[in-house]
């Protein structure tokens, strides 16, 4: 009986020792820190790795230092031009000082959501609806800077703010759709007019270039013709310079032969030809032909 009681006491003692050991040793991961309160006083953050605690004296608080996001649901806001809208967004934050995040604020998630909603309303209230829809990046930057100013004293860094959705009222959405349709119609007309104007300019430019090319071609053709005539006249002039009196006499004889072969009734030879006949006779005497062989005489055909 005494042995059983002794064994029971040893088991209980071993359980107590194991419980104390488990309470005195904590394994902290790389992205975690353990903020320790000893008899109610914060003695700092420990980790990563094994952390030794005094059982029943130290109270640890585990802090996650990874970058996390906080989802802020739809918040009702009024723009500068008095248009009510609903906005939801995400806040990305990271704990930089584990002790301040535990000591300086009670509920960081709730406090961040509250300050984010208040800051969002203040920012949206200074911007018109068109700018709210068109300048999301600017609003994100302003929200991040304002939130970071508040959360800095909590040891938390706001790394980014991203607006997910902006929902205006239904009547405003319908008006925006009509405005967008009218703007697209206007752009279509402007684009069509610009296309026609550009086409007219292109056609006119093509006709002008064609006229210039035609004029240039006619000019070149006239120049070439004139040069051809000049060359022909130059050739005739050069040939005439080389013609002597004998050659001219032979040409006259050939012409008179053609006249003699004509069926005309009567031929009248001007007086100026008598000198030519004398030259022809002299030339025939030189070449040894009788003067009557030229076949030229005044003759009358029978009537």
C-alpha beads as a LAMMPS data file, in Angstrom:
LAMMPS data file: protein, C-alpha beads

303 atoms
302 bonds

1 atom types
1 bond types

-500.0 500.0 xlo xhi
-500.0 500.0 ylo yhi
-500.0 500.0 zlo zhi

Masses

1 110.0

Atoms # bond

1 1 1 0.000 0.000 0.000
2 1 1 2.807 2.367 0.934
3 1 1 4.590 1.453 -2.313
4 1 1 1.527 2.396 -4.370
5 1 1 1.233 5.723 -2.561
6 1 1 4.942 6.406 -3.125
7 1 1 4.604 5.642 -6.816
8 1 1 1.587 7.911 -7.051
9 1 1 3.451 10.740 -5.337
10 1 1 6.387 10.311 -7.695
11 1 1 4.079 10.433 -10.722
12 1 1 2.401 13.585 -9.421
13 1 1 5.775 15.182 -8.689
14 1 1 7.036 14.255 -12.156
15 1 1 3.924 15.757 -13.723
16 1 1 4.409 18.952 -11.767
17 1 1 8.071 19.118 -12.809
18 1 1 7.193 18.525 -16.434
19 1 1 4.490 21.153 -16.249
20 1 1 6.909 23.653 -14.740
21 1 1 9.495 22.826 -17.387
22 1 1 6.931 23.265 -20.139
23 1 1 5.983 26.612 -18.655
24 1 1 9.574 27.713 -18.305
25 1 1 10.753 26.925 -21.847
26 1 1 9.195 28.383 -25.002
27 1 1 10.343 27.863 -28.575
28 1 1 9.962 31.095 -30.560
29 1 1 9.980 30.989 -34.376
30 1 1 11.964 33.292 -36.625
31 1 1 9.040 35.590 -37.451
32 1 1 7.792 35.745 -33.853
33 1 1 8.813 37.613 -30.702
34 1 1 7.887 36.897 -27.105
35 1 1 7.147 39.979 -24.991
36 1 1 7.701 38.978 -21.331
37 1 1 5.999 40.576 -18.334
38 1 1 7.653 39.674 -15.022
39 1 1 5.406 40.370 -12.072
40 1 1 3.522 42.825 -14.291
41 1 1 6.595 44.668 -15.573
42 1 1 7.651 44.391 -19.205
43 1 1 11.240 43.201 -19.415
44 1 1 11.430 43.239 -23.224
45 1 1 11.029 40.925 -26.182
46 1 1 12.791 37.596 -26.572
47 1 1 13.394 35.325 -29.532
48 1 1 13.779 33.683 -31.883
49 1 1 14.850 30.327 -30.517
50 1 1 14.352 28.844 -26.992
51 1 1 13.290 31.329 -24.318
52 1 1 13.538 30.521 -20.601
53 1 1 10.741 31.759 -18.330
54 1 1 10.254 31.730 -14.584
55 1 1 7.150 29.671 -13.884
56 1 1 4.309 31.500 -12.158
57 1 1 6.300 34.743 -12.418
58 1 1 6.722 35.521 -16.118
59 1 1 3.744 36.077 -18.428
60 1 1 4.619 35.910 -22.154
61 1 1 2.728 37.575 -25.047
62 1 1 3.422 36.184 -28.516
63 1 1 3.738 38.751 -31.336
64 1 1 3.727 37.915 -35.082
65 1 1 6.075 40.185 -37.037
66 1 1 5.095 39.052 -40.511
67 1 1 3.391 41.481 -42.899
68 1 1 -0.329 40.978 -42.524
69 1 1 -3.380 42.631 -44.042
70 1 1 -6.469 44.082 -42.467
71 1 1 -9.694 44.118 -44.477
72 1 1 -11.826 47.220 -43.922
73 1 1 -15.446 46.619 -45.030
74 1 1 -17.534 49.117 -47.020
75 1 1 -17.446 52.553 -45.433
76 1 1 -19.979 55.269 -46.269
77 1 1 -18.290 58.524 -47.322
78 1 1 -19.382 61.832 -48.850
79 1 1 -17.217 63.434 -51.524
80 1 1 -16.384 67.104 -51.857
81 1 1 -19.277 67.600 -54.319
82 1 1 -21.736 65.958 -51.838
83 1 1 -22.052 62.562 -53.523
84 1 1 -22.431 59.607 -51.118
85 1 1 -20.257 56.611 -51.987
86 1 1 -19.188 53.341 -50.360
87 1 1 -15.529 52.345 -50.273
88 1 1 -13.778 49.217 -49.047
89 1 1 -10.018 48.721 -48.930
90 1 1 -7.140 46.667 -47.523
91 1 1 -4.419 47.774 -45.125
92 1 1 -1.059 45.991 -45.225
93 1 1 0.916 46.409 -42.008
94 1 1 3.942 44.986 -40.254
95 1 1 4.922 45.126 -36.577
96 1 1 8.348 46.718 -36.237
97 1 1 8.444 47.099 -32.426
98 1 1 6.957 44.115 -30.625
99 1 1 6.965 45.786 -27.191
100 1 1 5.148 48.939 -28.372
101 1 1 2.553 46.892 -30.258
102 1 1 1.634 45.176 -26.978
103 1 1 2.112 48.007 -24.488
104 1 1 0.927 51.051 -26.508
105 1 1 -2.383 49.694 -27.848
106 1 1 -4.891 47.206 -26.513
107 1 1 -6.373 45.840 -29.733
108 1 1 -4.299 46.744 -32.713
109 1 1 -6.682 45.280 -35.337
110 1 1 -9.717 47.107 -33.993
111 1 1 -7.805 50.352 -33.474
112 1 1 -6.378 50.184 -37.016
113 1 1 -9.806 49.595 -38.543
114 1 1 -11.295 52.521 -36.625
115 1 1 -8.541 54.970 -37.495
116 1 1 -8.614 53.772 -41.133
117 1 1 -12.360 54.438 -41.466
118 1 1 -12.011 57.895 -39.919
119 1 1 -9.044 58.788 -42.108
120 1 1 -10.831 57.529 -45.228
121 1 1 -13.829 59.783 -44.612
122 1 1 -11.533 62.774 -44.075
123 1 1 -9.597 62.108 -47.286
124 1 1 -12.657 61.412 -49.463
125 1 1 -14.375 64.547 -48.135
126 1 1 -11.658 66.712 -49.739
127 1 1 -11.880 65.125 -53.207
128 1 1 -14.601 65.378 -55.880
129 1 1 -16.284 62.236 -57.199
130 1 1 -14.523 62.287 -60.591
131 1 1 -11.148 62.560 -58.873
132 1 1 -12.043 59.776 -56.439
133 1 1 -12.752 57.451 -59.372
134 1 1 -9.719 58.547 -61.388
135 1 1 -7.065 59.014 -58.694
136 1 1 -7.059 55.828 -56.665
137 1 1 -3.278 55.720 -56.441
138 1 1 -3.205 59.224 -55.005
139 1 1 -5.870 58.330 -52.424
140 1 1 -3.979 55.151 -51.527
141 1 1 -0.813 57.167 -50.926
142 1 1 -2.592 59.760 -48.778
143 1 1 -4.296 57.062 -46.689
144 1 1 -1.033 55.187 -46.172
145 1 1 0.805 58.319 -45.044
146 1 1 -1.938 59.394 -42.619
147 1 1 -2.348 55.890 -41.151
148 1 1 1.386 55.498 -40.813
149 1 1 1.564 58.709 -38.793
150 1 1 -0.896 57.255 -36.269
151 1 1 0.339 53.657 -36.132
152 1 1 3.990 54.654 -35.814
153 1 1 3.599 55.197 -32.089
154 1 1 2.220 51.676 -31.829
155 1 1 5.366 50.225 -33.352
156 1 1 3.512 49.272 -36.537
157 1 1 4.435 50.215 -40.113
158 1 1 1.640 50.593 -42.686
159 1 1 3.304 49.333 -45.867
160 1 1 0.424 49.793 -48.319
161 1 1 -3.240 50.728 -48.653
162 1 1 -5.261 49.406 -51.580
163 1 1 -8.800 50.531 -52.414
164 1 1 -10.710 47.578 -53.809
165 1 1 -14.088 49.036 -54.768
166 1 1 -15.820 52.403 -54.976
167 1 1 -19.612 52.169 -55.279
168 1 1 -21.528 55.378 -56.125
169 1 1 -25.375 55.561 -55.943
170 1 1 -27.450 54.031 -58.728
171 1 1 -28.610 57.362 -60.184
172 1 1 -25.013 58.566 -60.290
173 1 1 -23.959 55.353 -62.035
174 1 1 -26.692 55.844 -64.673
175 1 1 -25.614 59.445 -65.246
176 1 1 -21.996 58.327 -65.569
177 1 1 -23.000 55.676 -68.108
178 1 1 -24.877 58.262 -70.192
179 1 1 -21.937 60.624 -69.994
180 1 1 -19.568 57.867 -71.071
181 1 1 -21.806 56.967 -74.018
182 1 1 -22.000 60.597 -75.135
183 1 1 -18.239 60.980 -74.806
184 1 1 -17.615 57.883 -76.907
185 1 1 -20.050 59.160 -79.573
186 1 1 -18.251 62.506 -79.631
187 1 1 -14.896 60.792 -79.969
188 1 1 -16.233 58.687 -82.834
189 1 1 -17.409 61.795 -84.717
190 1 1 -14.129 63.575 -84.058
191 1 1 -12.140 60.559 -85.222
192 1 1 -14.241 60.251 -88.387
193 1 1 -13.856 63.971 -89.150
194 1 1 -10.119 63.760 -88.603
195 1 1 -9.960 60.767 -90.927
196 1 1 -11.852 62.577 -93.685
197 1 1 -9.702 65.678 -93.283
198 1 1 -6.524 63.618 -93.420
199 1 1 -7.807 61.758 -96.484
200 1 1 -8.613 65.061 -98.255
201 1 1 -5.177 66.401 -97.413
202 1 1 -3.566 63.215 -98.719
203 1 1 -5.560 63.325 -101.977
204 1 1 -4.763 67.012 -102.523
205 1 1 -1.112 66.380 -101.808
206 1 1 -1.127 63.482 -104.277
207 1 1 -2.747 65.611 -106.989
208 1 1 -0.249 68.398 -106.368
209 1 1 2.653 65.985 -106.639
210 1 1 1.146 64.485 -109.799
211 1 1 0.755 67.961 -111.367
212 1 1 4.331 68.801 -110.475
213 1 1 5.549 65.539 -111.982
214 1 1 3.478 66.066 -115.160
215 1 1 4.799 69.612 -115.556
216 1 1 8.319 68.396 -114.958
217 1 1 7.837 65.645 -117.546
218 1 1 6.464 68.063 -120.148
219 1 1 9.344 70.405 -119.445
220 1 1 11.883 67.643 -119.894
221 1 1 10.093 66.472 -123.083
222 1 1 10.153 69.996 -124.553
223 1 1 13.826 70.332 -123.663
224 1 1 14.618 67.002 -125.326
225 1 1 12.634 67.920 -128.470
226 1 1 14.367 71.290 -128.671
227 1 1 17.724 69.605 -128.264
228 1 1 16.776 67.122 -131.013
229 1 1 15.782 69.924 -133.383
230 1 1 18.968 71.779 -132.594
231 1 1 21.057 68.696 -133.262
232 1 1 19.197 68.065 -136.557
233 1 1 19.717 71.654 -137.699
234 1 1 23.337 71.436 -136.663
235 1 1 23.696 68.250 -138.738
236 1 1 21.993 69.865 -141.779
237 1 1 24.136 72.938 -141.429
238 1 1 27.256 70.795 -141.189
239 1 1 26.210 68.791 -144.276
240 1 1 25.459 71.997 -146.219
241 1 1 28.917 73.312 -145.400
242 1 1 30.404 70.230 -147.101
243 1 1 28.308 70.496 -150.347
244 1 1 30.296 71.940 -153.385
245 1 1 29.045 73.455 -156.674
246 1 1 29.225 70.172 -158.577
247 1 1 27.026 68.425 -156.074
248 1 1 24.466 71.236 -156.290
249 1 1 24.563 71.007 -160.106
250 1 1 23.818 67.293 -160.001
251 1 1 20.895 67.964 -157.653
252 1 1 19.540 70.544 -160.135
253 1 1 19.903 68.089 -163.027
254 1 1 17.925 65.464 -161.117
255 1 1 15.251 68.014 -160.426
256 1 1 15.033 69.028 -164.075
257 1 1 14.720 65.385 -165.064
258 1 1 11.714 65.095 -162.797
259 1 1 10.239 68.203 -164.341
260 1 1 10.855 66.821 -167.863
261 1 1 8.994 63.631 -167.024
262 1 1 5.900 65.592 -166.067
263 1 1 2.887 65.414 -168.471
264 1 1 2.450 69.189 -168.399
265 1 1 1.781 70.904 -171.740
266 1 1 4.257 73.729 -171.415
267 1 1 7.315 74.524 -169.257
268 1 1 8.482 78.045 -168.784
269 1 1 12.046 78.402 -167.611
270 1 1 12.949 81.709 -165.968
271 1 1 15.853 83.763 -167.239
272 1 1 17.839 83.080 -164.124
273 1 1 18.165 79.467 -165.230
274 1 1 20.195 80.453 -168.330
275 1 1 23.211 81.003 -166.178
276 1 1 22.579 77.648 -164.609
277 1 1 22.352 76.019 -168.042
278 1 1 25.681 77.537 -168.921
279 1 1 27.208 76.041 -165.788
280 1 1 25.577 72.678 -166.601
281 1 1 26.969 72.754 -170.150
282 1 1 30.407 73.536 -168.867
283 1 1 30.165 70.725 -166.359
284 1 1 28.942 68.289 -169.046
285 1 1 31.821 69.256 -171.301
286 1 1 34.158 68.550 -168.424
287 1 1 32.724 65.098 -167.800
288 1 1 32.472 64.320 -171.575
289 1 1 28.689 64.155 -172.122
290 1 1 26.878 65.847 -175.039
291 1 1 24.691 68.744 -174.070
292 1 1 21.555 67.199 -175.594
293 1 1 21.594 64.257 -173.306
294 1 1 20.072 66.107 -170.391
295 1 1 16.615 65.556 -171.909
296 1 1 15.665 69.147 -171.195
297 1 1 13.987 71.196 -173.897
298 1 1 10.935 73.180 -174.353
299 1 1 8.355 70.844 -175.715
300 1 1 4.683 70.960 -176.309
301 1 1 2.386 68.069 -175.930
302 1 1 -0.293 67.497 -178.597
303 1 1 -3.502 69.185 -177.800

Bonds

1 1 1 2
2 1 2 3
3 1 3 4
4 1 4 5
5 1 5 6
6 1 6 7
7 1 7 8
8 1 8 9
9 1 9 10
10 1 10 11
11 1 11 12
12 1 12 13
13 1 13 14
14 1 14 15
15 1 15 16
16 1 16 17
17 1 17 18
18 1 18 19
19 1 19 20
20 1 20 21
21 1 21 22
22 1 22 23
23 1 23 24
24 1 24 25
25 1 25 26
26 1 26 27
27 1 27 28
28 1 28 29
29 1 29 30
30 1 30 31
31 1 31 32
32 1 32 33
33 1 33 34
34 1 34 35
35 1 35 36
36 1 36 37
37 1 37 38
38 1 38 39
39 1 39 40
40 1 40 41
41 1 41 42
42 1 42 43
43 1 43 44
44 1 44 45
45 1 45 46
46 1 46 47
47 1 47 48
48 1 48 49
49 1 49 50
50 1 50 51
51 1 51 52
52 1 52 53
53 1 53 54
54 1 54 55
55 1 55 56
56 1 56 57
57 1 57 58
58 1 58 59
59 1 59 60
60 1 60 61
61 1 61 62
62 1 62 63
63 1 63 64
64 1 64 65
65 1 65 66
66 1 66 67
67 1 67 68
68 1 68 69
69 1 69 70
70 1 70 71
71 1 71 72
72 1 72 73
73 1 73 74
74 1 74 75
75 1 75 76
76 1 76 77
77 1 77 78
78 1 78 79
79 1 79 80
80 1 80 81
81 1 81 82
82 1 82 83
83 1 83 84
84 1 84 85
85 1 85 86
86 1 86 87
87 1 87 88
88 1 88 89
89 1 89 90
90 1 90 91
91 1 91 92
92 1 92 93
93 1 93 94
94 1 94 95
95 1 95 96
96 1 96 97
97 1 97 98
98 1 98 99
99 1 99 100
100 1 100 101
101 1 101 102
102 1 102 103
103 1 103 104
104 1 104 105
105 1 105 106
106 1 106 107
107 1 107 108
108 1 108 109
109 1 109 110
110 1 110 111
111 1 111 112
112 1 112 113
113 1 113 114
114 1 114 115
115 1 115 116
116 1 116 117
117 1 117 118
118 1 118 119
119 1 119 120
120 1 120 121
121 1 121 122
122 1 122 123
123 1 123 124
124 1 124 125
125 1 125 126
126 1 126 127
127 1 127 128
128 1 128 129
129 1 129 130
130 1 130 131
131 1 131 132
132 1 132 133
133 1 133 134
134 1 134 135
135 1 135 136
136 1 136 137
137 1 137 138
138 1 138 139
139 1 139 140
140 1 140 141
141 1 141 142
142 1 142 143
143 1 143 144
144 1 144 145
145 1 145 146
146 1 146 147
147 1 147 148
148 1 148 149
149 1 149 150
150 1 150 151
151 1 151 152
152 1 152 153
153 1 153 154
154 1 154 155
155 1 155 156
156 1 156 157
157 1 157 158
158 1 158 159
159 1 159 160
160 1 160 161
161 1 161 162
162 1 162 163
163 1 163 164
164 1 164 165
165 1 165 166
166 1 166 167
167 1 167 168
168 1 168 169
169 1 169 170
170 1 170 171
171 1 171 172
172 1 172 173
173 1 173 174
174 1 174 175
175 1 175 176
176 1 176 177
177 1 177 178
178 1 178 179
179 1 179 180
180 1 180 181
181 1 181 182
182 1 182 183
183 1 183 184
184 1 184 185
185 1 185 186
186 1 186 187
187 1 187 188
188 1 188 189
189 1 189 190
190 1 190 191
191 1 191 192
192 1 192 193
193 1 193 194
194 1 194 195
195 1 195 196
196 1 196 197
197 1 197 198
198 1 198 199
199 1 199 200
200 1 200 201
201 1 201 202
202 1 202 203
203 1 203 204
204 1 204 205
205 1 205 206
206 1 206 207
207 1 207 208
208 1 208 209
209 1 209 210
210 1 210 211
211 1 211 212
212 1 212 213
213 1 213 214
214 1 214 215
215 1 215 216
216 1 216 217
217 1 217 218
218 1 218 219
219 1 219 220
220 1 220 221
221 1 221 222
222 1 222 223
223 1 223 224
224 1 224 225
225 1 225 226
226 1 226 227
227 1 227 228
228 1 228 229
229 1 229 230
230 1 230 231
231 1 231 232
232 1 232 233
233 1 233 234
234 1 234 235
235 1 235 236
236 1 236 237
237 1 237 238
238 1 238 239
239 1 239 240
240 1 240 241
241 1 241 242
242 1 242 243
243 1 243 244
244 1 244 245
245 1 245 246
246 1 246 247
247 1 247 248
248 1 248 249
249 1 249 250
250 1 250 251
251 1 251 252
252 1 252 253
253 1 253 254
254 1 254 255
255 1 255 256
256 1 256 257
257 1 257 258
258 1 258 259
259 1 259 260
260 1 260 261
261 1 261 262
262 1 262 263
263 1 263 264
264 1 264 265
265 1 265 266
266 1 266 267
267 1 267 268
268 1 268 269
269 1 269 270
270 1 270 271
271 1 271 272
272 1 272 273
273 1 273 274
274 1 274 275
275 1 275 276
276 1 276 277
277 1 277 278
278 1 278 279
279 1 279 280
280 1 280 281
281 1 281 282
282 1 282 283
283 1 283 284
284 1 284 285
285 1 285 286
286 1 286 287
287 1 287 288
288 1 288 289
289 1 289 290
290 1 290 291
291 1 291 292
292 1 292 293
293 1 293 294
294 1 294 295
295 1 295 296
296 1 296 297
297 1 297 298
298 1 298 299
299 1 299 300
300 1 300 301
301 1 301 302
302 1 302 303
